[in-house]
Amino acid sequence: MDGHEQPTLGLYISIPFCRSKCTFCNFSSGVYPAGEHFRYIDRVIEDLRGAKALIERVGAELPERVDTVYLGGGTPNLLEPELLRRLFAAVRTEFSVDADAEITMECAPGQLPETTLEAMTGCGVNRASLGVQSFIDREAHECGRLHDRATIEADLCHLRAAGITNISIDLIAGLAGQTFASWEESLAALTNSMVTHASVYMLEIDEDSRLGRELLTGGMRYRASLVPDEDAVARMYERAVERLGQAGIKRYEISNFAQAGFESRHNLRYWQRKPYLGVGLDASSMLRSAPDVFRWTTTDELRDYLAGPQEPEIERLSPNRQHEEAWFLGLRLDAGVEIAALEREFGRPLVSSVDEIASRLTQDGLLEIENGRVRLTPRGRMLSNEVFQEFIADRSEHSREESHPQPLAG
């Protein structure tokens, strides 16, 4: 971060409720009775009210202004309008939210009644992220989504009519039964939708998801045997980069694409290591007090979270750990990592400690160095986790570094 830049805060609020659980999902979300929603929002508001005291105990600095708010999940639009209004009233009571703050809410298609749209706009939501995953009805239904293409198109019209025109759509390459032809159809529908942002994820099957467990056991319920192989998924992703780029939706991060000026300001915080506070279930925070960086994550068990406030386990990152993060988070961005900026922050001796690694990865065709910046090559993006591991000194403690701290969509 630029030492002369006045820091601002991003606020992430986890809403872990879904109407149905996707087969590929391993997030801390699920289907719960509506009565739990009220209890949960009471707890989130309690955490918002206690945030400043917690941060003071941690010893971190709390920026005065909030310039991004992100409601992720889960399916935040399942909340009753009354709960949305209570939640945002608490946010604005406890924090100073900029008038032009980017305020994003993740939404599931087909679950946006007029009353919810009115509450969203009344609360200041100005950006929506739709969890589409596929425009092919069969593919969407078989992975646990409840919508069809007509519903998506109707929701886009309703959002825009309500004044929310900054819209992101998620797609997943590698769904069970997906073909190159069906992927082209989804990409065409995405570009024709004229959205400002898109997130394209290559399916990673986790053994904690229903699809992952079925793949391990050889079952057929979720059609795990029909998941495309890694090479096919990689080709689908590369086609998405090409197709979206032609439509003016250019990649700025491995999985994220945007029209010029519509990059997700909140998600950029994670990769640029700017301060953010997470509240709710399984929500991560990163705050600073120079030269220290503090990280913590809330419990991922809903019962424990609802039981009352818990003192988080705080991790204070050493300069070496901060330096590692600067590499494996910064390399996710198409802009890459600026060597001079790292040297200003960490000093030349520490930055030069990875010269050999960067040189070797460049020779292997995974990195490129140009005009003082280090970037992933197209091949490096396909092997990004392996590249990132090279910048982590103690691999025993970081067997798999996450690409970002929250289970984010675009």
C-alpha positions, 0 to 999 in steps of 0.5 A: 500500500502507498504510505501516503494513501489514507486507508479505508475499510472494506466490510464483509458480512457473511449470510450463510443461508441458502434455499438449496445446497449446490452439489459442488459447494463446500462453504459454511452455508446451508438450508436453515429455518427462517427463524434462524435468520432473525437470530443470526442477524441479531448476532451479526448486529451484536458483532458490528456493535462490538467490532471497535472494542475487538479491534482495540484489543487486537491492537490494530488500526481501524480506518475511519471510512468504509468504502466497500460493503459486501454481503456474501453467502449463502444467499443474502437475498433470502433475508426478509426486507425487515432484516436487511433494513435492520442490518444496514441501519446497524452498519451505518450506526457503527461505521462511517460509510462513504456516500459513493461506497460500493455496496454489493449483495450476492443474489440467487436468481429467482429469489428477488421479489419486489419487496426485496429489491425495494429493500436493497435499493433503500439500503444503498445496495448499488451492485449485485452479483448473481450466482448463475453458474450456467445458462443451460437449464439442465446443467444448472438444475443438476448442480443444485440451482433452482433457476432457468435462463428465463428467470435470469433474464427477468431478474436482470431486467428487474435489477436494472429497473430498480436502479442497480445496473452494476451487475456481475454474473458467475459461471463455472467451467467444468460442471457435470455434463457440460460440453464445449457446445453448452459452454459456448452457449453460456458464454454467448448468453453472458455477453448478450446480457450486457453485464458489467462484470463476470466471474469465471471459475474452473470447478475444483472438486472438494471432498467436503462437497456432495459432488466430491464425496460422490466422485470418491465413492463412485456414486451417480446421484450428482453425475460426478462421472460426467465432470469434464477432465482438467484439460477440458476445463482449462480449454473452457476457461481459455475460451472464456478469456477470449470470448469475454475479452472480445465483448469488452469484459477483460480479465483483471484477476484470474477469475474476474473480468470487467468492463473498464471501470467496473472492477470489483472494488471490494474484491480488489482489497483482498489481492491488494492487501487493503484492510477489511473486517469480516463479520458473521459465520466463517468471515475473515478480517485483515487489519494493520497497525504498521508494521504489523498485519493481523488476521483472524476468522470467525467460527464456521459452525452456526451453532457456535456462532449463534451461542454468542461472541467468541474471542477470535484467534488472532494471527500476527503476520511477520514481515516474511509472511506479509512478503509472501502474501504480497507475492501470491495475492498480487500475482492473481492480478493481471497487473501482477506485482510491482518490484519497486513497490515491494522494495519500498514496503519490505526492503531490497534484501527481503525482496531479493530473497525470491529472485532465484524463485522468480527467475526459475519460474520465468525460465519454466514459462510460468512467470514473465517480467516486464517493465519492473512487473512480474506477472503470471503467463497463460500457462502460469494461470493454469498452474497458479496454485503451484506457482504460489506455493513457490513463494511460501517458505514454510509449506508445512503450515500452508499446504494450500493457500487460499486465493482469497479469504472469503468465499467470494463471487464477483 
